[in-house]
């Protein structure tokens, strides 16, 4: 009885700061939120000190106020919302195409050794080729419209996605598969009812990472032969030395990427609450 009471007392005791630095030790939600906003606040404070303090020339790094003024002008005068919608469309279409094709292929490659031997060397070879190197070919083959830009995002996402999904499928414990066989399951049932459900949390986490990469490729896709999009706005502003527009465009991409990242985190918690 005394030991039980002592255990309950220790559980209710306030935690010290050093207790939060044990590997994977949970922290209070309020502290988590504070640290999250604190990281952005620290970045903003350093930026303000460097710019308002005159440490860096405004031509190279405008102050936060000037950047947000430039953002207001972009929305009010230059239809920046249209550029954002065009970029979101290109990223999402390219990413979804990569996911629709890449996830099944990755599962097959991670499940069957014959498929792995046939596909992994080629995919591993192509994934080291930078997506930007394909731009001249895609312009030649596909023109300068949205299809070319979607193709760049697809190439930048697809091959990495396939290999990462294959690793997820390989990491499913073989004991689970053997248990299913022992219980009388057939090969297709093992894949559909054991391997696929066991892989789904890892696949969704992989998609969250890949959509972040897709956002980084939008600049590459829109820098050449483009007449709209965030990347087009950035390169146009660079020609006219509008540094505030450039930084606001970069911050916009970061915010859009953060929104998609948090969407996938929310979806992960809703679909797989037992994984937390």
Helices and strands as residue ranges (DSSP letters): H 2-12, G 17-21, H 29-52, H 64-77, H 80-111, H 113-126, G 131-134, H 135-142, H 146-170, H 174-182, H 187-190, I 191-195, H 196-223, H 230-239, H 243-271, G 273-275
